[in-house]
Amino acid sequence: MEMHTTTIQEDKGDGIFHKAMNSESKPVWIPGPVIIGAGPSGLAVAACLKERGVPFLMLEKESCVGSLWRLKTYNRLQLHLPKETCKLPHMPFPPEVPAYPTKKQFISYLEAYAKHFAIEPMFRQEVQSAIYDARMGFWRVQANESEFLCRWFIVATGENAEPVLPNIEGISDFKGSLIHTSRYKDGADFEGQKVLVVGCGNSGMEISLDLCNNDAQVSLAVRDKLHILPREILGRSTFCISTWLLNWFPVKLVDRFLLVCSQVILGDTHKMGIRRPKIGPLEQKKSTGKTPVLDVGAFSKIKSGKIKVTNSFPLSSCLH
Ligand SMILES: Cc1cc2nc3c(=O)[nH]c(=O)nc-3n(C[C@H](O)[C@H](O)[C@H](O)COP(=O)(O)OP(=O)(O)OC[C@H]3O[C@@H](n4cnc5c(N)ncnc54)[C@H](O)[C@@H]3O)c2cc1C
C-alpha cells in the first residue's frame, strides 16, 4: 500500500508540526513519540525527551497545560504530598513555594516547567483512536481531523481526568442540586445548606472540611473500609517517613507503625463509623492501588460531630 505522508524532521520549538498539520490533510509523520496529555506526566516525559534532543508531538484536548488542576479541582486544594515528592524531573519547585503548594502554585509551576523546556502542546486536539499497524511498524493516531503516524506512542491521560458519577438509587427523585467533585469549587457556595458528600477519599474528606468551614451542614457517606492517616507525624510528612522506613523494614511492619501513629494522633476511626481494612495502608496501596486518606483536618470535625458520618446504604433515606 502506498501512503502519502508529510515528514517532519524536527520540531525546534517553532511549531513546525502544527504548521504541517494545518497545511496538509495527509497523515503527518512524526519522527519521534506522540504524547497524549499535557498534565504533569506528559510534561515530565516531554522535558526528558527535550533534554535528549528527541523530537515529539504532544496532543492535549483542553487549551492549557495541567488542565485537571486548572479546570477540575476545588479552590482550597493543596498538594497532599510535600513538594519535593511531587516535583517533575530536572526542575524543582521555587524555594519560596511552601512545603505543600496550593493549587495556584502548582499550576504556575507546571506552566513555568512547560516554558522552561519549550514544550508546546498542540491544544484542543482530542485523540479519538490510536491503532498499531503491525505490518508497517507504526502507530496511526487520530485526533480531531488529523492523523499522525509515529513509532512510539505515549499515553499520559491520567487516572482522575474523567468524572465518574455512580448510579445512586433514588437520585432521580432528588430535588436538590447534584454535582461531581470535578465541578465543586468553593464551600462558600453552600453556606447554610444541607450537603451530602458521597465518598470518603482524599477529595470527599477535604470537600467535607471546606463545606463545614463555610457553615454548611455536612453528612459524609462512607461505604467501604478505608485507612485515614495523619498528613504528618511529628512535623514530618507521613508519606516521606513511610518511603524512608520501607528502605529498611517490611511493608507489614511499616504499616503497623503507621497505624499506631494514627491511633495516637487521630484516635479510633472505627468509633466514628470509618472502619479500617484488614490489611495495612501500604499493603492495600500495593495490592489494590487504593490510596489512604491523608487527613488535613476533616477527621477532627468528624470527632466533634460537625461532619456527620453515614453508613446507611442505599442513600435514598439521606436524600431529603
Ligand atoms: C482533587 C485532586 C487532588 C490531587 N492531589 C494530588 C496530590 O496532592 N499529589 C499528587 O501527586 N497527586 C494528586 N492528585 C492526582 C493527580 O492525578 C496528579 O496530581 C496528576 O494530575 C496526574 O498527572 P497526569 O499527567 O498523569 O494526569 P492528568 O493531570 O489527569 O492529565 C491528563 C491530561 O490528559 C488530557 N487528555 C485525556 N484524554 C485525552 C485525549 N483523548 N486526548 C487528548 N488529551 C487527553 C487531559 O485533558 C489532561 O490534561 C490529585 C488529583 C485530584 C483530582
The ligand as an ORCA input file, in Angstrom:
! r2SCAN-3c Opt
* xyz 0 1
  C      -8.577     16.714     43.755
  C      -7.265     16.031     43.414
  C      -6.180     16.160     44.268
  C      -4.961     15.555     43.967
  N      -3.900     15.731     44.811
  C      -2.706     15.183     44.495
  C      -1.537     15.418     45.297
  O      -1.592     16.112     46.298
  N      -0.371     14.866     44.924
  C      -0.288     14.086     43.792
  O       0.796     13.626     43.483
  N      -1.369     13.839     43.053
  C      -2.565     14.366     43.358
  N      -3.649     14.130     42.560
  C      -3.553     13.132     41.482
  C      -3.408     13.731     40.090
  O      -3.869     12.695     39.262
  C      -1.960     14.086     39.792
  O      -1.615     15.213     40.547
  C      -1.668     14.489     38.361
  O      -2.562     15.473     37.876
  C      -1.631     13.298     37.438
  O      -0.997     13.753     36.261
  P      -1.214     13.073     34.866
  O      -0.452     13.898     33.875
  O      -0.907     11.628     34.977
  O      -2.783     13.171     34.574
  P      -3.741     14.435     34.438
  O      -3.305     15.564     35.286
  O      -5.118     13.901     34.606
  O      -3.539     14.878     32.912
  C      -4.037     14.136     31.831
  C      -4.214     15.083     30.648
  O      -4.573     14.307     29.504
  C      -5.568     15.009     28.775
  N      -6.319     14.024     27.993
  C      -7.071     12.998     28.482
  N      -7.605     12.288     27.450
  C      -7.170     12.875     26.309
  C      -7.380     12.607     24.922
  N      -8.136     11.584     24.493
  N      -6.784     13.406     24.006
  C      -6.003     14.454     24.403
  N      -5.786     14.763     25.705
  C      -6.353     13.981     26.636
  C      -6.407     15.674     29.857
  O      -7.143     16.777     29.330
  C      -5.330     16.108     30.853
  O      -4.838     17.402     30.596
  C      -4.858     14.756     42.814
  C      -5.958     14.623     41.956
  C      -7.148     15.251     42.243
  C      -8.326     15.092     41.301
*
